[in-house]
Amino acid sequence: SRLPELLPPEMAEHCRTQQTPISRVISFPGGTYTVRMTPITLGTQYLGAYVLLSPPEPEGPPRAKPASGKGHVAKYRFSDICGGSAQIRQTVELDRKMARTESSVLITGESGTGKELFAHAIHNSSPRAAAPFVAINCAALPDSLLESELFGYEDGAFTGARKGGKAGLFELASSGSIFLDEIEGMAPGTQLKLLRVIQEREMMRVGGDRVIPIDVRIISASNQDLTAMMEEGRFRSDLFYRVSTLPLDLP
């Protein structure tokens, strides 16, 4: 019952004004805890906050941080999205709410509507903002190359494979987000492998036999009518429902 008075005032103020989750390590009379506050809103109205207290992580090897030298970072935020129309404001507000969840997002819209811009903003406003953001255009690569880029490969997996193998984009995006642009460009075999990764949260490199656990949020985008592609048998319906938990159609 004394929790509100024990929390730093700036945490509540942050939730009221920024409407994004905030975490702090705080010492209480009974011990030290990691405190995470997530705002509760109704439309644009701030109603309060959900507070989660958890013991601090045990000491051990430091968690891997994103290698900024590889460029796997989200460059844009919601403040970079220009537009004052009611449609744009409503879309941004909806997108802010989606960003605070862990669910997969499917962004649809015509070419030039800013699908990648919104994907960057979702990652930067999510609890995974400090982790890598990895993007790939699924229609720009042949299927065999796309599979090895996404899932990596082991030494000697195929002719021309790098000595020692290579980590895939899912591994590079660990604890962060992966953006699958033009997801409709995936061949059926790669769609099936992606579906298993989403369902089981684990994968194997091409030519490998070791199961690798995956902790990645998937953000996809398409400028095609995926419903029509499903009816024509060109896109798996089970994959569609996995990647479109939160659908976002851009004006």
C-alpha positions as CSV (number, residue, x, y, z in Angstrom):
1,S,0.0,0.0,0.0
2,R,3.0,2.3,0.5
3,L,4.4,1.6,-3.0
4,P,3.3,4.9,-4.6
5,E,5.1,7.0,-2.0
6,L,8.3,4.9,-2.2
7,L,8.6,5.3,-6.0
8,P,10.6,8.2,-7.5
9,P,8.1,10.9,-8.6
10,E,9.7,11.1,-12.1
11,M,8.7,7.6,-12.9
12,A,5.0,8.4,-12.6
13,E,5.5,11.7,-14.4
14,H,7.3,9.8,-17.2
15,C,4.3,7.5,-17.6
16,R,1.9,10.4,-17.7
17,T,3.7,12.4,-20.3
18,Q,5.7,9.9,-22.4
19,Q,3.2,6.9,-22.3
20,T,6.1,4.4,-22.7
21,P,7.3,1.8,-20.2
22,I,10.1,2.8,-17.8
23,S,12.4,0.7,-15.6
24,R,14.5,1.5,-12.6
25,V,16.5,-0.4,-10.0
26,I,15.3,0.9,-6.6
27,S,16.2,0.0,-3.0
28,F,13.2,-0.5,-0.7
29,P,13.2,-1.2,3.1
30,G,12.8,-4.9,2.2
31,G,15.5,-5.1,-0.5
32,T,16.4,-4.0,-4.0
33,Y,14.1,-4.6,-6.9
34,T,13.9,-3.8,-10.6
35,V,10.7,-1.7,-10.9
36,R,9.0,-1.5,-14.3
37,M,6.1,0.9,-14.9
38,T,3.8,0.5,-17.9
39,P,1.1,3.2,-18.5
40,I,-2.6,2.3,-18.8
41,T,-4.4,4.5,-21.2
42,L,-7.9,4.8,-22.8
43,G,-7.3,6.4,-26.1
44,T,-5.2,9.4,-25.3
45,Q,-6.4,9.5,-21.6
46,Y,-3.9,8.4,-19.0
47,L,-5.6,6.2,-16.3
48,G,-2.7,5.0,-14.2
49,A,0.2,2.5,-14.4
50,Y,0.8,-1.2,-14.0
51,V,3.9,-1.7,-11.8
52,L,6.0,-4.9,-11.9
53,L,8.6,-5.6,-9.2
54,S,11.2,-8.3,-9.8
55,P,14.5,-9.3,-8.1
56,P,17.5,-7.9,-9.8
57,E,19.3,-10.2,-12.2
58,P,22.0,-12.4,-10.6
59,E,25.6,-11.4,-11.1
60,G,27.2,-13.1,-14.0
61,P,28.6,-12.5,-17.5
62,P,27.3,-9.3,-18.9
63,R,24.5,-9.6,-21.5
64,A,25.5,-9.1,-25.0
65,K,24.8,-5.6,-26.3
66,P,24.0,-4.7,-29.9
67,A,27.0,-4.2,-32.0
68,S,26.4,-0.7,-33.3
69,G,29.3,-1.1,-35.6
70,K,27.2,-3.6,-37.6
71,G,24.5,-1.0,-38.1
72,H,21.7,-3.1,-36.6
73,V,19.9,-0.2,-35.0
74,A,16.5,1.5,-35.5
75,K,17.1,5.0,-36.9
76,Y,13.6,6.5,-36.7
77,R,11.1,7.4,-34.0
78,F,7.5,8.5,-34.0
79,S,8.6,12.1,-33.8
80,D,10.1,11.6,-37.3
81,I,6.7,10.8,-38.8
82,C,5.3,13.9,-40.4
83,G,1.6,14.5,-40.9
84,G,-1.3,16.3,-39.1
85,S,-4.3,14.6,-40.6
86,A,-6.7,12.7,-38.3
87,Q,-5.8,9.5,-40.1
88,I,-2.1,9.9,-39.5
89,R,-2.6,10.9,-35.8
90,Q,-4.9,7.9,-35.2
91,T,-2.4,5.5,-36.9
92,V,0.5,6.8,-34.9
93,E,-1.5,6.5,-31.6
94,L,-2.5,2.9,-32.5
95,D,1.1,2.1,-33.4
96,R,2.3,3.5,-30.0
97,K,0.1,1.0,-28.3
98,M,1.3,-1.9,-30.5
99,A,4.9,-1.0,-29.7
100,R,4.3,-1.6,-26.0
101,T,3.4,-5.3,-26.6
102,E,5.4,-8.3,-27.6
103,S,3.1,-9.4,-30.4
104,S,4.0,-9.7,-34.1
105,V,3.0,-6.7,-36.2
106,L,2.1,-6.8,-39.9
107,I,2.3,-3.4,-41.6
108,T,0.5,-3.1,-44.9
109,G,0.1,-0.2,-47.3
110,E,1.1,1.1,-50.7
111,S,4.7,1.7,-51.7
112,G,5.9,5.0,-50.2
113,T,3.5,5.1,-47.2
114,G,6.4,4.7,-44.7
115,K,6.2,1.0,-43.6
116,E,9.8,0.8,-42.7
117,L,9.6,4.2,-40.9
118,F,6.8,2.8,-38.7
119,A,8.7,-0.4,-38.1
120,H,11.7,1.5,-36.8
121,A,9.4,3.6,-34.6
122,I,7.7,0.5,-33.1
123,H,11.1,-1.0,-32.1
124,N,12.4,2.3,-30.6
125,S,9.2,2.6,-28.5
126,S,9.2,-1.0,-27.3
127,P,10.8,-2.7,-24.3
128,R,13.3,-4.1,-26.8
129,A,14.6,-0.6,-27.8
130,A,18.1,-1.2,-26.4
131,A,18.6,-4.4,-28.4
132,P,19.3,-4.8,-32.1
133,F,16.9,-4.0,-34.9
134,V,17.7,-6.1,-38.0
135,A,16.0,-5.5,-41.3
136,I,15.9,-7.5,-44.6
137,N,14.0,-7.2,-47.8
138,C,12.6,-10.7,-48.5
139,A,11.9,-10.1,-52.1
140,A,15.4,-8.8,-52.9
141,L,17.2,-12.2,-52.5
142,P,16.9,-15.6,-54.2
143,D,15.3,-18.1,-51.9
144,S,18.4,-20.2,-51.2
145,L,20.3,-17.0,-50.2
146,L,17.4,-15.6,-48.2
147,E,17.3,-18.8,-46.1
148,S,21.0,-18.7,-45.2
149,E,20.8,-14.9,-44.4
150,L,17.8,-15.4,-42.1
151,F,18.9,-18.6,-40.3
152,G,22.7,-18.7,-40.9
153,Y,24.8,-21.7,-41.9
154,E,27.5,-24.0,-40.6
155,D,31.0,-24.5,-42.0
156,G,30.8,-26.4,-45.3
157,A,27.0,-26.2,-45.6
158,F,27.3,-25.4,-49.3
159,T,29.8,-24.4,-51.9
160,G,31.2,-21.0,-51.1
161,A,30.1,-21.1,-47.5
162,R,32.3,-18.9,-45.2
163,K,34.8,-20.9,-43.2
164,G,33.5,-21.3,-39.7
165,G,29.9,-20.7,-40.7
166,K,27.9,-17.5,-40.2
167,A,25.2,-16.4,-37.8
168,G,21.8,-15.6,-39.3
169,L,19.8,-12.4,-38.9
170,F,17.6,-14.1,-36.3
171,E,20.7,-14.7,-34.1
172,L,21.9,-11.1,-34.7
173,A,18.5,-9.8,-33.6
174,S,18.6,-11.7,-30.3
175,S,16.5,-9.9,-27.7
176,G,15.5,-7.3,-30.3
177,S,13.3,-7.1,-33.4
178,I,13.6,-8.4,-37.0
179,F,11.9,-6.5,-39.8
180,L,10.8,-8.7,-42.7
181,D,10.0,-6.2,-45.5
182,E,8.1,-7.5,-48.5
183,I,7.4,-10.8,-46.7
184,E,5.2,-11.9,-49.6
185,G,8.5,-12.5,-51.6
186,M,9.3,-15.6,-49.5
187,A,9.2,-18.9,-51.3
188,P,7.0,-21.7,-49.7
189,G,9.9,-23.6,-48.2
190,T,11.2,-20.5,-46.4
191,Q,7.7,-19.6,-45.3
192,L,7.4,-23.0,-43.7
193,K,10.8,-22.7,-41.9
194,L,9.8,-19.2,-40.6
195,L,6.5,-20.6,-39.3
196,R,8.4,-23.2,-37.3
197,V,10.7,-20.5,-35.9
198,I,7.7,-18.4,-34.8
199,Q,5.9,-21.4,-33.2
200,E,8.8,-23.1,-31.5
201,R,11.0,-20.1,-30.8
202,E,14.0,-22.0,-31.9
203,M,15.9,-22.7,-35.2
204,M,18.8,-24.5,-36.7
205,R,21.4,-23.1,-39.1
206,V,21.5,-24.4,-42.7
207,G,23.6,-27.6,-42.6
208,G,23.6,-27.6,-38.8
209,D,22.2,-30.0,-36.2
210,R,22.2,-27.7,-33.1
211,V,19.0,-26.1,-31.9
212,I,19.3,-22.4,-31.2
213,P,16.7,-20.7,-29.0
214,I,15.3,-17.5,-30.4
215,D,14.0,-14.4,-28.6
216,V,13.0,-12.0,-31.3
217,R,10.0,-9.8,-32.0
218,I,8.8,-10.1,-35.7
219,I,7.7,-7.0,-37.6
220,S,6.6,-7.7,-41.2
221,A,5.5,-5.5,-44.1
222,S,3.8,-6.0,-47.4
223,N,2.4,-3.8,-50.2
224,Q,0.5,-6.8,-51.6
225,D,-3.0,-8.2,-50.7
226,L,-1.9,-11.2,-48.7
227,T,-5.5,-12.4,-48.3
228,A,-5.7,-12.8,-52.1
229,M,-2.3,-14.5,-52.2
230,M,-3.5,-17.0,-49.6
231,E,-6.6,-17.8,-51.7
232,E,-4.2,-18.4,-54.7
233,G,-2.0,-20.6,-52.6
234,R,1.0,-18.3,-52.8
235,F,1.2,-17.4,-49.1
236,R,0.6,-19.8,-46.2
237,S,-2.5,-19.0,-44.2
238,D,-1.0,-20.3,-40.9
239,L,2.0,-18.0,-41.4
240,F,-0.2,-15.1,-42.2
241,Y,-2.1,-15.4,-38.9
242,R,1.2,-15.8,-37.0
243,V,2.8,-12.6,-38.4
244,S,-0.4,-10.5,-38.3
245,T,-1.4,-10.7,-34.7
246,L,-1.5,-6.9,-34.7
247,P,-2.4,-5.6,-38.2
248,L,-1.5,-2.0,-39.1
249,D,-2.7,-0.6,-42.4
250,L,-1.1,2.7,-43.3
251,P,-3.0,5.5,-45.0
